[in-house]
Amino acid sequence: MNTNAEPEKLKNMEERIQKLEETLTSKKIAFSAGLLPSGLGHTGPAGTPQTLVYKKVFSNIGSAYDSNSGIFTAPMKGAYYFRFYAHCHSGTKMAVSLLKNSQTQCSVFSWKPVTNGNASNGIVLTLESGDEMSTQLWANTWVFDDKNSYTSFSGFLIFPL
């Protein structure tokens, strides 16, 4: 019997348990945020597209959403769900896209509605660790928000891959 192998086996088992615990606790990733932290107003129009920065953070489990940049950065490879809402007033044009690493995945659009316009979209995506998700207001369009958070952005990890 090799007694020198026993401590090494125990060390390997402890390392595997630690990695498993890290994986289990790191699976909790979810965020939800409204555009304005308080008050009311519109963002846009601007001559170029602009990233929307959601300042009213309702939850940020796992700290993957950055309220200074408006960017969600995937902390691990997995299947994620994202959804976003946008609101505009009558007579205005609103268009917002969801971007993965600066590439459009899906969009919403409202062309000068007679009354207020609302639009939403959602998508399931496979992300690699470090992939970035954001929403972008199209050039020459705008969105409105107030204390009710009509314009918002949310996402969460469904399961790791």
C-alpha positions as CSV (number, residue, x, y, z in Angstrom):
1,M,0.0,0.0,0.0
2,N,1.4,3.4,-1.0
3,T,0.7,5.8,1.8
4,N,2.3,8.7,-0.1
5,A,-0.6,8.6,-2.6
6,E,-3.3,9.2,0.0
7,P,-2.4,12.8,0.8
8,E,-2.2,13.6,-2.9
9,K,-5.7,12.0,-3.6
10,L,-7.1,14.0,-0.7
11,K,-5.6,17.3,-2.1
12,N,-7.0,16.5,-5.6
13,M,-10.5,15.8,-4.1
14,E,-10.4,19.1,-2.1
15,E,-9.4,21.0,-5.3
16,R,-12.3,19.4,-7.2
17,I,-14.8,20.2,-4.5
18,Q,-13.6,23.9,-4.4
19,K,-14.0,24.2,-8.2
20,L,-17.5,22.7,-8.0
21,E,-18.5,25.1,-5.2
22,E,-17.1,28.0,-7.3
23,T,-19.1,26.9,-10.3
24,L,-22.3,26.5,-8.2
25,T,-22.1,29.9,-6.6
26,S,-21.1,31.7,-9.8
27,K,-24.2,30.6,-11.6
28,K,-26.3,33.3,-10.0
29,I,-26.3,36.0,-12.7
30,A,-29.2,38.4,-13.3
31,F,-29.8,42.2,-13.7
32,S,-32.6,44.6,-14.3
33,A,-32.4,48.4,-14.7
34,G,-34.4,51.4,-15.8
35,L,-33.0,54.2,-17.9
36,L,-33.4,57.1,-15.5
37,P,-32.5,57.0,-11.7
38,S,-35.2,59.6,-11.0
39,G,-37.2,62.4,-12.6
40,L,-38.4,62.3,-16.2
41,G,-37.0,63.0,-19.6
42,H,-35.9,61.8,-22.9
43,T,-32.6,60.5,-24.3
44,G,-31.7,61.6,-27.9
45,P,-32.0,62.5,-30.6
46,A,-28.4,62.6,-31.5
47,G,-26.7,62.5,-34.9
48,T,-25.0,59.2,-34.2
49,P,-26.1,56.0,-32.4
50,Q,-25.5,56.0,-28.7
51,T,-25.3,53.3,-26.0
52,L,-28.2,53.6,-23.5
53,V,-26.9,53.7,-19.9
54,Y,-29.5,52.4,-17.5
55,K,-28.9,54.1,-14.1
56,K,-31.8,52.8,-12.0
57,V,-30.5,49.4,-11.1
58,F,-33.2,47.2,-9.6
59,S,-30.9,44.1,-9.2
60,N,-27.4,43.2,-10.3
61,I,-26.8,39.7,-9.0
62,G,-23.3,38.7,-9.9
63,S,-22.3,42.3,-10.7
64,A,-22.1,41.7,-14.4
65,Y,-24.0,44.9,-15.4
66,D,-22.1,48.2,-15.3
67,S,-24.3,51.2,-14.7
68,N,-21.6,53.6,-15.7
69,S,-21.3,52.2,-19.3
70,G,-24.6,50.4,-19.8
71,I,-22.8,47.2,-20.7
72,F,-23.5,43.7,-19.4
73,T,-20.3,41.5,-19.5
74,A,-20.9,37.7,-19.4
75,P,-18.9,36.3,-16.5
76,M,-19.2,32.7,-17.8
77,K,-20.1,30.8,-20.9
78,G,-23.8,30.0,-21.0
79,A,-27.3,30.5,-22.4
80,Y,-28.6,33.9,-21.4
81,Y,-32.0,35.6,-21.8
82,F,-32.2,39.4,-22.5
83,R,-35.2,41.7,-22.8
84,F,-35.5,45.4,-23.3
85,Y,-38.4,47.9,-23.4
86,A,-38.5,51.3,-25.0
87,H,-41.1,54.1,-24.8
88,C,-41.7,57.2,-26.9
89,H,-44.3,60.0,-27.1
90,S,-46.6,60.7,-29.9
91,G,-45.1,62.3,-33.0
92,T,-41.5,61.0,-32.2
93,K,-39.4,58.3,-33.7
94,M,-37.9,55.6,-31.4
95,A,-35.6,52.8,-32.4
96,V,-33.4,50.7,-30.1
97,S,-31.2,47.6,-30.8
98,L,-29.8,44.9,-28.6
99,L,-26.1,44.4,-29.4
100,K,-23.8,41.5,-28.7
101,N,-20.2,42.6,-29.1
102,S,-21.3,45.6,-31.1
103,Q,-23.4,43.4,-33.5
104,T,-27.2,43.9,-33.7
105,Q,-29.2,40.9,-32.5
106,C,-32.7,42.3,-32.5
107,S,-34.4,45.7,-32.4
108,V,-37.6,47.7,-31.7
109,F,-39.0,50.6,-33.7
110,S,-41.9,53.0,-33.5
111,W,-42.5,55.7,-36.2
112,K,-44.3,58.8,-34.9
113,P,-47.2,57.0,-33.1
114,V,-50.5,58.8,-32.7
115,T,-50.4,58.2,-29.0
116,N,-47.4,57.0,-26.8
117,G,-45.5,54.2,-28.3
118,N,-44.1,51.1,-26.5
119,A,-42.0,48.3,-27.9
120,S,-40.2,45.3,-26.4
121,N,-38.1,42.4,-27.6
122,G,-36.3,39.5,-26.0
123,I,-33.9,36.8,-27.1
124,V,-31.9,33.8,-25.9
125,L,-28.3,33.9,-26.8
126,T,-25.2,31.7,-26.2
127,L,-22.5,33.9,-24.7
128,E,-18.8,33.3,-24.1
129,S,-17.1,34.6,-21.0
130,G,-16.3,38.3,-21.7
131,D,-19.0,38.8,-24.4
132,E,-20.7,42.2,-24.0
133,M,-24.4,43.1,-24.3
134,S,-25.8,46.6,-24.5
135,T,-28.7,48.5,-26.1
136,Q,-28.2,51.2,-28.6
137,L,-30.4,54.1,-29.5
138,W,-30.4,54.7,-33.3
139,A,-29.3,58.0,-34.7
140,N,-32.0,60.7,-34.8
141,T,-34.4,58.8,-32.5
142,W,-35.2,59.1,-28.9
143,V,-36.7,57.3,-25.9
144,F,-38.6,58.6,-22.9
145,D,-38.4,57.5,-19.2
146,D,-39.7,58.5,-15.8
147,K,-40.1,57.0,-12.3
148,N,-42.1,54.2,-13.8
149,S,-39.1,52.9,-15.8
150,Y,-40.9,52.6,-19.2
151,T,-37.4,52.1,-20.8
152,S,-35.6,49.2,-19.3
153,F,-33.0,46.5,-19.9
154,S,-32.8,43.1,-18.1
155,G,-31.0,39.7,-18.5
156,F,-30.1,36.6,-16.7
157,L,-28.1,33.3,-17.1
158,I,-30.5,30.4,-17.9
159,F,-27.8,27.8,-17.5
160,P,-24.0,27.5,-17.9
161,L,-22.4,25.7,-20.8
